[in-house]
């Protein structure tokens, strides 16, 4: 089937985003069906690499594999880097070693390390051995750092100059060594003879300064210097706090060893937010390429834990079995107490985990947040307890039962509001990830407090 001029995308401004994506996918599928490399490349080259990556990711697994086999060593590296981890790994598995070797030689260190990390250990070792010794040593050092550390995130190509160089010398040096410069950089780092950072000169200041002015006269103090072993989440926090576009990375001796740029930090922020969102629901993945079995394996452990916690709540209910047998209305109203309490606690928990991630809970702000959530829980408890009590009264015509459920709901709301912030704070202090573990503890304790208060008060005030 020939690619011809008749098969063109309709004017994109007249289509919705979904229609545009569907048209792009259909065009790429048709090109893949031809089995011709030139036609597949022609389709991908119409778009920005990020958009091309999106189109590929919509394809079924079989077509992604077919496109990779057709393109082989011509697979666009810039598109490969824009793909999400799970899709990029699928493609890298099928790409020839020669193509990957050439890509590693041309990429910045951080991108090369990310690509290398997608390979199996044996294949990774084979490809590394084929690289030039200097490139191999840089990549091996990058790979020696923890996957979520600044050492892995940084790129080792940067522009540095001594403070006595003037602007003209620096610009001439950069031009004569253009091939060794990083693809994107925003600052020139000023260093002493031991390679320690004295300051930086933003490129916009270089452009505005005469050639004969020394760098030492126009350099600015670095807002932060990032250790190689700093966690990437802390790096992202510093970038957000100080509005950074780049930052120098130093080794254990304080010497400049690389830099982190904003484009990589944006990816980290997205990744960390995604992980926290999934962790709040106790799942570890939500990828289109996940199989049923892998999805089951990732979710089953948390469900198993919930089985145990559910039986704890059931044991509490069993303590009041005679009360429930005597007053059947209690069985009808029990879900109302714990459902509203659980929702209130989940709201507080979501806010608390976000605040912890943003470093907003420390010192006096922690105390103010606890007081705020306690008062909010109190107001919500009073309002909704009264509403439920009125409904219960008109349903069962029992004022004592209405009073019991009102008090029980107020107690549950107060507990839910306080535990929604205290539990993640406690887990954080103990070194655990609040996003992962908080919801299990929260919902279990809310159920226990809700059942215990409602059935306990009913036993005291309603039984003859």
C-alpha positions as CSV (number, residue, x, y, z in Angstrom):
1,X,0.0,0.0,0.0
2,X,1.5,3.3,-1.1
3,X,1.7,6.4,1.1
4,X,0.1,9.1,-1.1
5,X,-1.0,12.7,-0.8
6,X,-4.6,11.7,-0.4
7,X,-4.0,10.3,3.0
8,X,-3.4,13.6,4.9
9,X,-4.5,14.7,8.3
10,X,-7.5,17.0,8.3
11,X,-6.9,20.5,9.4
12,X,-6.0,20.1,13.1
13,X,-7.6,23.3,14.2
14,X,-11.0,21.9,13.1
15,X,-10.6,18.7,15.1
16,X,-10.7,17.9,18.8
17,X,-7.5,16.5,20.5
18,X,-8.9,13.0,20.5
19,X,-9.7,13.2,16.8
20,X,-6.2,14.5,16.0
21,X,-4.6,11.7,18.0
22,X,-6.8,9.1,16.3
23,X,-5.8,10.5,12.9
24,X,-2.1,10.4,13.7
25,X,-2.3,6.9,15.0
26,X,-4.2,5.7,11.9
27,X,-1.6,7.3,9.7
28,X,1.3,5.6,11.6
29,X,-0.5,2.2,11.6
30,X,-0.9,2.5,7.8
31,X,2.8,3.3,7.4
32,X,3.8,0.3,9.6
33,X,1.5,-2.0,7.5
34,X,3.6,-1.1,4.4
35,X,6.7,-2.4,6.1
36,X,8.8,0.4,4.6
37,X,11.2,2.3,6.9
38,X,11.1,5.5,4.9
39,X,7.3,5.8,5.2
40,X,7.3,5.2,9.0
41,X,10.0,7.8,9.4
42,X,8.1,10.2,7.2
43,X,5.1,10.0,9.6
44,X,7.2,10.4,12.8
45,X,9.2,13.3,11.4
46,X,6.0,15.3,10.9
47,X,5.8,15.8,14.7
48,X,7.8,17.0,17.6
49,X,9.6,14.1,19.2
50,X,7.4,14.2,22.3
51,X,4.2,14.1,20.0
52,X,5.8,11.3,18.0
53,X,6.4,9.3,21.2
54,X,2.8,9.8,22.2
55,X,1.6,8.4,18.9
56,X,3.8,5.3,19.3
57,X,2.6,4.7,22.8
58,X,-1.0,4.5,21.7
59,X,-0.2,1.6,19.4
60,X,-0.8,-2.0,20.6
61,X,2.3,-3.8,21.8
62,X,2.6,-5.8,18.6
63,X,2.6,-2.7,16.4
64,X,5.2,-1.0,18.6
65,X,7.4,-4.1,18.1
66,X,6.8,-4.0,14.4
67,X,7.6,-0.3,14.1
68,X,10.8,-0.9,16.1
69,X,11.9,-3.8,13.8
70,X,11.2,-1.7,10.7
71,X,13.1,1.3,11.9
72,X,15.9,-0.7,13.6
73,X,19.1,1.4,13.6
74,X,17.1,4.4,12.1
75,X,14.8,4.6,15.2
76,X,15.0,8.4,16.1
77,X,16.9,8.7,19.3
78,X,15.1,11.9,20.3
79,X,11.8,10.1,20.1
80,X,13.1,7.2,22.1
81,X,14.1,9.5,24.9
82,X,10.7,11.1,25.0
83,X,8.9,7.7,25.6
84,X,7.8,6.7,29.0
85,X,9.9,4.1,30.8
86,X,7.9,1.0,30.1
87,X,7.5,1.8,26.4
88,X,11.1,2.8,26.0
89,X,12.2,-0.5,27.6
90,X,10.0,-2.4,25.2
91,X,11.6,-0.7,22.2
92,X,15.2,-0.9,23.5
93,X,14.9,-4.7,23.8
94,X,14.4,-4.9,20.0
95,X,16.9,-2.3,18.8
96,X,20.3,-3.4,17.5
97,X,23.4,-2.9,19.6
98,X,25.0,-0.8,17.0
99,X,22.2,1.7,17.1
100,X,22.3,1.9,20.9
101,X,26.1,2.2,20.9
102,X,25.9,5.2,18.5
103,X,23.2,6.8,20.6
104,X,25.2,6.5,23.8
105,X,28.1,8.2,22.1
106,X,26.1,11.2,21.1
107,X,23.9,11.7,24.2
108,X,24.5,13.7,27.3
109,X,25.5,11.6,30.3
110,X,22.1,11.7,32.1
111,X,20.2,10.6,28.9
112,X,22.9,7.9,28.1
113,X,22.6,6.5,31.6
114,X,18.8,6.4,31.4
115,X,19.0,4.5,28.1
116,X,21.7,2.1,29.4
117,X,19.6,1.4,32.4
118,X,16.9,-0.1,30.2
119,X,19.3,-2.9,29.0
120,X,19.8,-6.3,30.6
121,X,23.1,-6.6,32.5
122,X,24.8,-8.8,29.9
123,X,23.9,-6.6,27.0
124,X,24.7,-3.5,29.0
125,X,28.2,-4.8,29.6
126,X,28.7,-5.8,26.0
127,X,27.8,-2.4,24.7
128,X,29.9,-0.6,27.3
129,X,32.9,-2.5,26.3
130,X,32.5,-1.2,22.7
131,X,32.5,2.5,23.8
132,X,35.6,4.7,24.0
133,X,37.3,4.4,27.3
134,X,36.5,8.0,28.4
135,X,32.8,7.6,27.6
136,X,32.7,4.2,29.2
137,X,34.3,5.5,32.4
138,X,31.8,8.4,32.6
139,X,28.8,6.1,32.1
140,X,30.1,3.5,34.6
141,X,30.5,6.2,37.2
142,X,27.0,7.5,36.5
143,X,25.6,4.0,36.7
144,X,27.3,3.5,40.1
145,X,24.9,6.0,41.7
146,X,21.5,5.2,43.1
147,X,18.9,5.4,40.4
148,X,17.0,8.2,42.1
149,X,20.1,10.3,43.1
150,X,21.5,13.5,41.8
151,X,24.6,11.5,40.5
152,X,22.3,9.6,38.1
153,X,20.2,12.6,37.3
154,X,23.1,15.0,36.4
155,X,24.9,15.4,33.1
156,X,28.7,15.5,33.2
157,X,29.1,17.9,30.3
158,X,29.2,21.5,31.5
159,X,31.1,24.8,30.8
160,X,33.4,26.0,33.5
161,X,36.1,28.7,33.5
162,X,38.5,30.4,36.0
163,X,37.5,33.7,37.4
164,X,40.3,35.6,35.7
165,X,39.1,34.7,32.2
166,X,37.2,37.5,30.6
167,X,33.9,37.2,28.7
168,X,35.6,37.1,25.3
169,X,38.0,34.3,26.3
170,X,35.0,32.3,27.6
171,X,32.9,32.7,24.5
172,X,35.8,31.9,22.2
173,X,36.6,28.8,24.3
174,X,33.0,27.6,24.1
175,X,32.9,28.1,20.3
176,X,36.1,26.2,19.7
177,X,34.9,23.3,21.8
178,X,31.3,23.3,20.7
179,X,31.1,19.6,20.2
180,X,32.0,18.9,23.8
181,X,29.4,21.2,25.3
182,X,26.1,19.9,26.6
183,X,23.1,20.3,24.3
184,X,21.4,22.6,26.7
185,X,22.9,24.7,29.4
186,X,22.0,28.0,31.1
187,X,25.1,29.0,33.2
188,X,28.9,29.1,33.1
189,X,30.4,27.9,36.3
190,X,33.4,29.8,37.7
191,X,35.9,27.6,39.4
192,X,39.2,27.8,41.4
193,X,42.3,25.8,40.5
194,X,41.0,22.8,42.6
195,X,37.7,22.8,40.6
196,X,35.6,24.0,43.4
197,X,32.7,26.3,42.4
198,X,33.1,30.0,43.2
199,X,30.0,31.1,41.5
200,X,28.2,31.2,38.2
201,X,27.5,33.5,35.3
202,X,24.1,33.2,33.6
203,X,24.2,33.2,29.8
204,X,22.0,36.3,29.6
205,X,24.7,38.2,31.6
206,X,27.4,37.0,29.2
207,X,25.4,38.3,26.3
208,X,25.1,41.8,27.9
209,X,28.7,42.2,29.1
210,X,31.7,43.5,27.0
211,X,34.4,41.0,26.1
212,X,37.1,42.4,28.3
213,X,35.2,42.1,31.6
214,X,36.6,39.3,33.8
215,X,34.1,36.6,34.9
216,X,35.0,37.2,38.6
217,X,33.4,40.7,38.3
218,X,30.1,39.5,37.0
219,X,29.6,36.1,38.6
220,X,26.8,35.4,41.0
221,X,26.7,33.3,44.1
222,X,25.3,29.8,43.5
223,X,22.0,29.4,45.4
224,X,22.7,25.7,46.0
225,X,25.3,23.1,45.4
226,X,24.0,19.6,45.1
227,X,25.8,16.6,46.4
228,X,26.0,13.6,44.1
229,X,24.2,11.4,46.6
230,X,21.2,13.7,47.2
231,X,17.8,12.1,46.5
232,X,16.2,13.4,43.3
233,X,13.1,14.4,45.2
234,X,15.2,16.7,47.4
235,X,16.8,18.1,44.2
236,X,13.4,18.8,42.7
237,X,12.4,20.6,46.0
238,X,15.4,22.8,45.8
239,X,14.7,23.7,42.2
240,X,11.2,24.6,43.1
241,X,12.1,26.6,46.2
242,X,14.8,28.7,44.5
243,X,13.3,28.9,41.0
244,X,16.4,27.3,39.5
245,X,17.0,26.5,35.8
246,X,20.2,24.6,36.6
247,X,22.5,23.8,39.5
248,X,26.0,22.5,40.0
249,X,26.6,19.0,41.3
250,X,29.7,18.4,43.6
251,X,31.5,15.3,44.7
252,X,32.4,14.3,48.3
253,X,35.4,16.7,48.1
254,X,33.4,19.6,47.0
255,X,34.7,19.6,43.4
256,X,32.4,20.4,40.5
257,X,31.5,17.1,38.7
258,X,28.3,17.9,36.8
259,X,25.1,19.8,36.6
260,X,21.4,19.2,36.8
261,X,19.0,21.1,34.5
262,X,15.4,22.0,34.8
263,X,14.2,19.7,32.0
264,X,15.3,16.6,34.0
265,X,13.8,18.0,37.2
266,X,10.4,18.5,35.6
267,X,10.5,14.8,34.7
268,X,11.4,14.0,38.4
269,X,8.5,16.1,39.7
270,X,6.0,14.3,37.4
271,X,7.4,10.9,38.3
272,X,7.3,11.6,42.1
273,X,3.7,12.9,41.9
274,X,2.7,9.9,39.9
275,X,4.3,7.5,42.4
276,X,2.6,9.3,45.4
277,X,-0.8,9.3,43.6
278,X,-0.6,5.5,43.0
279,X,0.8,4.9,46.5
280,X,-2.2,6.6,48.1
281,X,-4.3,3.9,46.5
282,X,-1.8,1.2,47.3
283,X,-1.0,0.3,43.7
284,X,2.5,0.5,42.1
285,X,1.7,0.7,38.4
286,X,-1.0,1.9,36.0
287,X,0.7,1.4,32.6
288,X,-1.1,0.4,29.4
289,X,1.5,-2.3,28.8
290,X,0.9,-4.0,32.2
291,X,-0.4,-7.6,31.9
292,X,-3.2,-9.0,34.0
293,X,-0.7,-11.1,35.9
294,X,1.7,-8.2,36.7
295,X,-1.2,-6.0,37.7
296,X,-2.5,-8.8,40.0
297,X,0.9,-9.2,41.6
298,X,1.4,-5.5,42.3
299,X,-2.0,-5.1,43.9
300,X,-2.5,-8.4,45.7
301,X,-0.2,-7.8,48.7
302,X,-2.0,-4.6,49.7
303,X,-5.4,-6.3,49.3
304,X,-4.1,-9.2,51.5
305,X,-3.2,-6.6,54.1
306,X,-6.6,-5.1,53.9
307,X,-8.1,-8.6,54.5
308,X,-6.3,-8.7,57.8
309,X,-7.3,-5.2,58.8
310,X,-10.9,-5.9,57.8
311,X,-11.0,-8.8,60.1
312,X,-9.7,-6.6,62.9
313,X,-12.8,-4.4,62.4
314,X,-15.0,-7.5,62.2
315,X,-13.6,-8.7,65.6
316,X,-14.7,-5.3,67.0
317,X,-18.2,-5.8,65.6
318,X,-18.4,-9.4,67.0
319,X,-17.9,-8.0,70.5
320,X,-21.4,-6.5,70.2
321,X,-23.2,-9.3,68.4
322,X,-25.9,-9.5,71.0
323,X,-26.5,-5.8,70.8
324,X,-26.9,-6.0,67.0
325,X,-29.3,-9.0,67.4
326,X,-31.4,-7.1,69.8
327,X,-31.5,-3.8,67.8
328,X,-31.5,-4.5,64.1
329,X,-31.4,-0.8,63.2
330,X,-27.8,-0.8,64.3
331,X,-26.8,-3.0,61.4
332,X,-28.5,-0.6,59.0
333,X,-26.8,2.5,60.3
334,X,-23.3,1.1,60.9
335,X,-22.1,1.6,57.3
336,X,-23.1,5.3,57.5
337,X,-20.8,6.0,60.4
338,X,-17.7,4.4,59.0
339,X,-18.3,5.5,55.4
340,X,-18.5,9.2,56.2
341,X,-15.6,8.9,58.7
342,X,-13.5,7.2,56.1
343,X,-14.1,9.8,53.4
344,X,-13.4,12.6,55.9
345,X,-10.1,10.9,56.9
346,X,-9.1,10.3,53.2
347,X,-9.6,14.0,52.5
348,X,-7.3,15.0,55.3
349,X,-4.8,12.4,54.4
350,X,-4.6,13.6,50.7
351,X,-3.9,17.2,51.9
352,X,-1.4,16.0,54.5
353,X,0.6,13.8,52.1
354,X,0.8,16.6,49.6
355,X,1.9,19.1,52.2
356,X,4.7,16.7,53.4
357,X,5.8,16.3,49.8
358,X,6.0,20.0,49.4
359,X,7.9,20.5,52.7
360,X,5.0,22.6,54.1
361,X,4.7,20.8,57.4
362,X,7.6,21.7,59.8
363,X,7.8,23.5,63.1
364,X,4.9,25.9,63.8
365,X,3.2,25.0,60.5
366,X,2.7,21.4,61.8
367,X,1.0,22.6,64.9
368,X,-1.2,25.0,63.0
369,X,-2.1,22.3,60.5
370,X,-3.1,19.8,63.3
371,X,-5.3,22.5,64.9
372,X,-6.9,23.4,61.5
373,X,-7.7,19.8,60.7
374,X,-9.1,19.2,64.2
375,X,-11.4,22.2,64.0
376,X,-12.5,21.3,60.5
377,X,-13.3,17.8,61.7
378,X,-15.2,19.2,64.6
379,X,-17.4,21.4,62.4
380,X,-17.9,18.7,59.8
381,X,-18.7,16.3,62.6
382,X,-21.3,18.6,64.2
383,X,-23.0,19.4,60.8
384,X,-23.2,15.8,59.4
385,X,-23.9,14.2,62.8
386,X,-26.9,16.4,63.2
387,X,-28.1,15.7,59.6
388,X,-27.7,11.9,60.1
389,X,-29.4,12.1,63.5
390,X,-32.4,13.8,61.9
391,X,-32.6,11.2,59.2
392,X,-32.3,8.3,61.7
393,X,-35.0,9.8,63.8
394,X,-37.6,10.0,61.0
395,X,-36.6,6.5,59.8
396,X,-36.7,4.7,63.2
397,X,-38.6,7.1,65.4
398,X,-36.1,6.6,68.2
399,X,-34.6,9.7,69.7
400,X,-32.0,7.8,71.8
401,X,-30.8,6.0,68.7
402,X,-30.5,9.3,66.9
403,X,-28.5,10.7,69.8
404,X,-26.2,7.7,69.8
405,X,-25.4,7.9,66.1
406,X,-24.8,11.6,66.4
407,X,-22.3,11.2,69.2
408,X,-20.6,8.2,67.4
409,X,-20.3,10.1,64.2
410,X,-18.8,13.2,65.9
411,X,-16.2,11.0,67.6
412,X,-15.4,9.2,64.3
413,X,-15.1,12.5,62.4
414,X,-12.7,13.9,65.1
415,X,-10.6,10.8,65.0
416,X,-10.6,10.7,61.2
417,X,-9.5,14.3,60.9
418,X,-6.7,14.0,63.5
419,X,-5.4,10.6,62.3
420,X,-5.4,11.9,58.7
421,X,-2.6,14.2,59.6
422,X,-1.0,12.6,62.6
423,X,-0.5,9.1,60.9
424,X,1.5,10.5,57.9
425,X,3.5,12.8,60.2
426,X,4.3,9.8,62.4
427,X,5.3,7.6,59.5
428,X,7.5,10.3,58.1
429,X,9.3,10.7,61.4
430,X,9.8,6.9,61.5
431,X,11.4,7.0,58.1
432,X,8.5,5.3,56.2
433,X,6.8,6.7,53.1
434,X,3.5,8.3,54.2
435,X,2.0,8.0,50.8
436,X,2.4,4.2,50.8
437,X,1.4,3.2,54.3
438,X,-1.0,5.9,55.6
439,X,-4.2,4.8,54.0
440,X,-4.1,1.3,55.4
441,X,-3.6,2.6,59.0
442,X,-6.1,5.4,58.6
443,X,-9.1,3.4,57.2
444,X,-8.5,0.6,59.7
445,X,-8.5,2.9,62.7
446,X,-11.5,4.9,61.5
447,X,-13.5,1.6,61.1
448,X,-12.5,0.5,64.6
449,X,-13.3,3.8,66.3
450,X,-16.5,4.1,64.3
451,X,-17.8,0.7,65.2
452,X,-16.5,0.8,68.8
453,X,-18.1,4.2,69.5
454,X,-21.5,3.5,67.8
455,X,-22.0,-0.1,69.1
456,X,-20.5,0.7,72.5
457,X,-22.8,3.7,73.0
458,X,-25.8,1.6,71.7
459,X,-25.0,-1.1,74.2
460,X,-24.9,1.4,77.1
461,X,-28.0,3.5,76.2
462,X,-30.3,1.3,74.1
463,X,-30.1,-2.2,75.7
464,X,-32.7,-2.8,78.4
